[in-house]
Amino acid sequence: MKIEFNNCAKAIRWILLHTRTELDFQNMREQLDVNYLYSGMFFVYASKELS
């Protein structure tokens, strides 16, 4: 499921609230950064259980 955000702060807050481990957080944060770098938009792909 694609989850979009208006800005980086909201994205990071969502990631923080929906990840269980530091590794999960790092992976989602890296995904956010790469997606922004290539598309100019803040979004991540997450499983339905995280949303």
C-alpha positions as CSV (number, residue, x, y, z in Angstrom):
1,M,0.0,0.0,0.0
2,K,1.4,3.4,-1.0
3,I,1.2,6.0,1.8
4,E,1.8,9.6,0.7
5,F,2.7,12.6,2.9
6,N,2.7,16.4,2.5
7,N,6.1,16.9,4.0
8,C,9.1,15.0,5.4
9,A,8.3,15.7,9.1
10,K,4.9,14.0,8.8
11,A,6.4,11.1,7.0
12,I,9.1,10.5,9.6
13,R,6.5,10.8,12.4
14,W,4.3,8.2,10.7
15,I,7.3,5.9,10.2
16,L,8.3,6.3,13.9
17,L,4.8,5.4,15.0
18,H,4.4,2.4,12.7
19,T,7.7,0.6,12.9
20,R,8.7,-1.8,15.7
21,T,12.5,-2.0,15.4
22,E,15.3,0.4,14.6
23,L,16.1,-1.7,11.5
24,D,12.5,-1.3,10.3
25,F,12.7,2.5,10.9
26,Q,16.0,2.7,9.0
27,N,14.6,0.7,6.0
28,M,11.4,2.9,5.8
29,R,13.4,6.1,6.1
30,E,15.8,5.0,3.3
31,Q,12.8,4.2,1.2
32,L,11.3,7.6,1.9
33,D,14.6,9.3,1.0
34,V,15.0,7.4,-2.3
35,N,11.4,8.0,-3.3
36,Y,11.8,11.7,-2.7
37,L,15.1,11.9,-4.5
38,Y,13.7,10.3,-7.7
39,S,10.1,11.6,-7.7
40,G,10.1,14.7,-5.6
41,M,7.2,13.3,-3.5
42,F,7.2,11.9,0.1
43,F,5.8,8.4,0.1
44,V,6.5,4.9,1.3
45,Y,5.2,1.5,0.5
46,A,4.0,-0.4,3.5
47,S,2.1,-3.6,4.2
48,K,-1.5,-3.2,5.3
49,E,-0.6,-4.3,8.8
50,L,1.5,-1.1,9.2
51,S,-1.0,1.3,7.8
